[in-house]
Amino acid sequence: MVQAYILIQTEVGKATSVAETIAKIPGVIQAEDVTGPYDVIVRAQSDTVDDLGRLVVAKVQQVNGITRTLTCPVVHL
């Protein structure tokens, strides 16, 4: 199982609707509005890194109102 944090910048005023929409996507564990340089932080999981990439590109990035994403895979050192 691969998990990652996805940091999202949105259009002004879209953070809440983006977080609510993303929270409904299968594979998303949590989606929260935040303050700072990013507007939404998502925790997601998938079976493989490739599946994670497909989740981000085909599902998350397609949500209306997103301007930029940064995916940070979780590592266990």
Contacts in CASP RR format, 6 or more apart in sequence:
PFRMAT RR
TARGET T0000
AUTHOR 0000-0000-0000
METHOD contacts of the structure
MODEL  1
MVQAYILIQTEVGKATSVAETIAKIPGVIQAEDVTGPYDVIVRAQSDTVD
DLGRLVVAKVQQVNGITRTLTCPVVHL
1 45 0 8 1.000
1 46 0 8 1.000
1 47 0 8 1.000
2 45 0 8 1.000
2 46 0 8 1.000
2 47 0 8 1.000
2 48 0 8 1.000
2 49 0 8 1.000
2 51 0 8 1.000
2 52 0 8 1.000
2 73 0 8 1.000
2 74 0 8 1.000
3 29 0 8 1.000
3 43 0 8 1.000
3 44 0 8 1.000
3 45 0 8 1.000
3 73 0 8 1.000
3 74 0 8 1.000
4 43 0 8 1.000
4 44 0 8 1.000
4 45 0 8 1.000
4 52 0 8 1.000
4 56 0 8 1.000
4 71 0 8 1.000
4 72 0 8 1.000
4 73 0 8 1.000
4 74 0 8 1.000
5 41 0 8 1.000
5 42 0 8 1.000
5 43 0 8 1.000
5 71 0 8 1.000
5 72 0 8 1.000
5 74 0 8 1.000
6 41 0 8 1.000
6 42 0 8 1.000
6 43 0 8 1.000
6 44 0 8 1.000
6 56 0 8 1.000
6 60 0 8 1.000
6 69 0 8 1.000
6 70 0 8 1.000
6 71 0 8 1.000
6 72 0 8 1.000
7 38 0 8 1.000
7 40 0 8 1.000
7 41 0 8 1.000
7 69 0 8 1.000
7 70 0 8 1.000
7 71 0 8 1.000
7 72 0 8 1.000
8 18 0 8 1.000
8 22 0 8 1.000
8 38 0 8 1.000
8 39 0 8 1.000
8 40 0 8 1.000
8 41 0 8 1.000
8 42 0 8 1.000
8 60 0 8 1.000
8 66 0 8 1.000
8 68 0 8 1.000
8 69 0 8 1.000
8 70 0 8 1.000
9 37 0 8 1.000
9 38 0 8 1.000
9 39 0 8 1.000
9 66 0 8 1.000
9 67 0 8 1.000
9 68 0 8 1.000
9 69 0 8 1.000
10 18 0 8 1.000
10 39 0 8 1.000
10 40 0 8 1.000
10 65 0 8 1.000
10 66 0 8 1.000
10 67 0 8 1.000
11 65 0 8 1.000
11 66 0 8 1.000
11 67 0 8 1.000
14 39 0 8 1.000
14 64 0 8 1.000
14 65 0 8 1.000
14 66 0 8 1.000
15 33 0 8 1.000
15 39 0 8 1.000
15 40 0 8 1.000
16 33 0 8 1.000
17 64 0 8 1.000
17 65 0 8 1.000
18 39 0 8 1.000
18 40 0 8 1.000
18 63 0 8 1.000
18 64 0 8 1.000
18 65 0 8 1.000
18 66 0 8 1.000
19 31 0 8 1.000
19 32 0 8 1.000
19 33 0 8 1.000
19 40 0 8 1.000
19 42 0 8 1.000
20 31 0 8 1.000
21 63 0 8 1.000
21 64 0 8 1.000
22 28 0 8 1.000
22 31 0 8 1.000
22 40 0 8 1.000
22 42 0 8 1.000
22 60 0 8 1.000
22 63 0 8 1.000
23 30 0 8 1.000
23 31 0 8 1.000
25 55 0 8 1.000
25 59 0 8 1.000
25 60 0 8 1.000
27 44 0 8 1.000
27 45 0 8 1.000
27 46 0 8 1.000
27 55 0 8 1.000
28 42 0 8 1.000
28 43 0 8 1.000
28 44 0 8 1.000
28 60 0 8 1.000
29 43 0 8 1.000
29 44 0 8 1.000
29 45 0 8 1.000
30 42 0 8 1.000
30 43 0 8 1.000
31 40 0 8 1.000
31 41 0 8 1.000
31 42 0 8 1.000
31 43 0 8 1.000
32 40 0 8 1.000
32 41 0 8 1.000
32 42 0 8 1.000
33 39 0 8 1.000
33 40 0 8 1.000
34 40 0 8 1.000
34 41 0 8 1.000
38 70 0 8 1.000
42 60 0 8 1.000
44 52 0 8 1.000
44 55 0 8 1.000
44 56 0 8 1.000
44 60 0 8 1.000
45 52 0 8 1.000
46 52 0 8 1.000
46 53 0 8 1.000
46 54 0 8 1.000
46 55 0 8 1.000
49 73 0 8 1.000
52 71 0 8 1.000
52 73 0 8 1.000
53 71 0 8 1.000
56 69 0 8 1.000
56 71 0 8 1.000
60 66 0 8 1.000
60 69 0 8 1.000
61 69 0 8 1.000
END
